[in-house]
């Protein structure tokens, strides 16, 4: 009875963690809109500095300092893992920049489309580089996604670099991270540490507005820049709890909350255009997602029955 209660509590923590993470990620464009008058790279630089500080405090308070030191020692021995971590750090910079630039420049709808594409991009990379196998339903879903992207490229008239950029960078980031398997919070902290020196150098030359003077004057924008550290760290931390306590199929279903919210923000709050030209290719992508989830469920049930029959 106690064990069942413990499992139930863990599942509740996992669901709350996933919901909080995807809710914040989906609504983040609202926050990035605050900085529309600033350069996106300036926001990125502040985001890295304050996020690193918040994560450091979290690591210390949660007793992960020894884990951090052990990871650093391990990376010094495994130079290839260190190289991959550095590479993913810079890929994350590009992904973060697109996520911030899109709302600041009025492209929230295209960002939402990109977030819908991200899981499908990850699936394709898994098949190509990790030889992950798909059942017939999942293969058809990938074909539909590729068709949707092809139609998008033809109809949009210009290259949808925000949608394809945010989805491809995150998919590559995830694929590379999969090869080194580090503790999530520690890994993100180390990625940030690699970028912080560049961020500080950039701020030293680019921030001519007198950031600390603005802080003293209680300037809203200056304090909002500090808030980027919390806004970035909180969903990353809650997502870690979600991955620890939720099965991947549940987590995979929850992830679509984020693109739904972002797309709705762009259409209903910011009044960005979303007509038949956008709806037609998106229908292929939505159908692709639905089929992939059905295929995933079918595969899980088939495997479960196979195990039951053999046991």
N, C-alpha and C positions, 0 to 999 in steps of 0.2 A: 504493500500500500504506500509506504514511504517512497519507494523507488518510483512508482507510477506518478506520485505527486511531484517528485523531483524532475522527472522527464517532462511533465506537463509545464512546470515552471520554466524549464529551459526552453521549451517550445515557445512559450509566451514571450520570454526575453528575446528570443531569436526573431519572432514576428515583429515585435516592437522596434528592435534594432533595424531590421530591413525596412520597415515602414518609415521610420525616422530618416534613414539614409536617403531613400529614394524620394521622399517628400521634399527634403532639403535640396537635393540635386535638381529635382524637377522645377523648383521655385527659385533657384539661384539667379536666373536672369533678372528678377526683380531687383536684387541687390546690385548686380553688375550695372544696371541702368543708372544707378547713382553716379557712376564715374564716367558718364558719357562725354564730359568735357575734358577728360584726361586721356593720356596715351595708354593703350592697353598694356604695353610693356612696363610702364610705371606701376600699374596695378599688380601685374604679375610679380614684379620685384618685391613689392610690399607683401604680397600674399605669401611668398616663399619665406621671407624673414619672420613674419609673425606666426605662420604655421609651424615652422621649425621650433620656435620658442614654446608654443602651446604643446606640441608633441613631446618636447623634452620634459616639460613639467608633468605631463601625463605618464610618461615612461618612469620617471622617478617616483611619483605617487603610487603607481600600481606595481612597484617592485620589479620592473623589467630592466633595470640598469645592468644587472649581471648578464641577462640575455643579450643586451646590446653589446657588451664587451666581448662576450663569447662569439657573437656574430662577426664583429670586426676582426677578431683573431682568426676566425675561420676564413674570412674573405682575403686576409693577407696571405694565407696559405694557398687558397684557390684563386689564382690570378684571373682565370677565365670567368669565374663568377663575379669577381670585382668588375671586370670589363663589361659584362652584361648589365650589371647594376648601374654603371655610369651611363651606358647607352640608353637604358630605359628612363634614366633621370632626365635626359635631354629630350626624349620622345614625349615624356610627361609635360615638359615645358611647352612644347608645341600644342599638345592637346589642351592644356589649361589656357593657353593664349587664345585658341579658337573659341573655347567655351566663354571667355570673357569678351572677346572682340565681337562675336555675333550679336549679343544683346545690345552692346554699346553702339553698334552700327545699324541696328534695326533689322536683324536677320534671325529673329527668334524662331520663326516657323521652319526655316532651313536647318537650324540647330536641332529642333525637335525631330525632323526627318532623319537627320544624322544619328540621333540617339536611338531611333527605331532600327536603323541599319546596323548598329554596333554589334548586337549579339550574332547577327547573321554573318558579319565579317569575321567574327571570332570562330564561328563554325567552319567557314571556308578555310581559314588559316589552320585550324585543327586537322582538317582533312588533308591539306597540302603538305604541311610540315611535320605533323605528328601521326599521320596515317590513321586518324580516327575514322571509324567506319560509320556510315549512315545507312538506315534502312530505306526502302523505296519511297516511303512518304517523305522522309527528310530530304532525300535527294531531289524530289520534285519541288519541295519548298525552296531549296537553294536555287533551282532553275527559275522559279517565279521571282525570287529576290533579284537575281541578275537581270531578268527581263524588266523589272520595275526600274532598276538603275539605268538600264539602256534607254528606256523610254524617257526617263528624266533627263538624260544627257541630250537626247534629240529635241525634246519639247522645250526645255528651259532656254535654249538658245545660247546660254553661257554655261561654262563649267561650274557645277554646284560644289565648289571646293570646300565650303563650310561643312556640308552634309557628309561628303566623302572624306574630308580631312579629319573631322572629329571621330568618325567611325573607324577609319583605317588606323589612325594613330593609337586609339585605345585598344583595338584588337591586337596590333603588333606589340604594344606595351604588355598586355596580358599574356600573350604567347611567349614572349621572352622571359617574363617573370616566372612563368610556369616551369622553366628549365632550372631555376635556382632554388625555389621553394624556401623562402625566408619567412620568419614571423611577420605578419602584416604590418603592425604598427612600427616595429623596428626597421623594416625595409623602407617604409615611406619616410621615416625620419632620416635614414641614411641617404635616400634619394634627395631629400631637401637639403641636407648638409652639403652635398656636392654642388648644388646650385647657388646656395647662399653667398659665397664669395663673389660670384658674378653679379648677383642681385645687388650686393652692397656697393660694388664698383659702379654699376649702372646708376644707382641712386645718388652716389656721390657727385656724378656729373650731370644727371638729368633732373634731379629734384631741386630746381632753383626757386621753388616757391617757399622755402623755409618750413619744412615739415614740422619741426619741433616748435617753432614759433606759432604755427597754426594749432598745434596741440594745446599750447598754453592759452591760446585764445578760445579754446573749446570749439574749434572749427569742426563742423559736422563731417565734412569729407575726410579730414585727417583721422578722426576717430573711426570713421567707417573703414578706412584702410587698415587700421589695427584689427577691426572686426573680421577682416578677411581670414585671419588666423583661426578664429573660432569657427567661422562659417565653413572653412575647409576641414578642420580637424574633427569636428563633432560627427559629421556623417561617415568619415573614414573610421572613426572609433566604433560607432554603432554598427557599421557594416561588418566590422571584425567580429562582434558578438553574434551577428546574424549568421555569418559563415561557420561559426563554431557550433551553433545550436540548431540550425535548420538544414534539412536535406537539400541537395542542389536543385532538385526539381521544383521545390517550393520557392527557393531563392530565385531561380530562373523565371518563374511566373511573376514574382514581385517586381522584377527589374523593369517591367513595362509601365509601371506607375510613373517613372521619371519622364520618359518621352511624351506620354499622354499629357502630363501637366505642362510641360514645356510647349508643346504644340498648341494646347488650349490657351496658354498665356499669350502666345503670338497672335492667335486668331481673335480671341474674345476680349483680351485686355488691351493689347497694343494695336489692334486693328490691322494687322498685316494681311496681305492678300493670300487667300487659299481657295482658289477656284477649281474648275474642272481640270485645268492643266496640271495642277498639283495633285488633285484627288485621284486622277486616273493612274499614274505610276504608284501612288501610295496604296491604292487598292491591291496591287500586286504584292507589295511589301507586307501589308497587313494580312493578306491571305497566306503569304509565305510563313509569317510568324505563327499564325493559327495552325497551319499544317505541321510546322516543325514541332510545336508543343504537343499536338496529337500524336505525331510520330514518336516523340520522346516518351509519352505516356504508354503508347502501344508497346514500345521496346521494353519499358520497365515491367509492364504486366507480363509480357511474354517470357522475359528472363526469370521473373518471380515464379511463374507456373513451371518453368523448366527446372528450377532449383527444387521446387516442392515435389515434382515428380521424381526427381533423382534422389531425394533424401529419404 
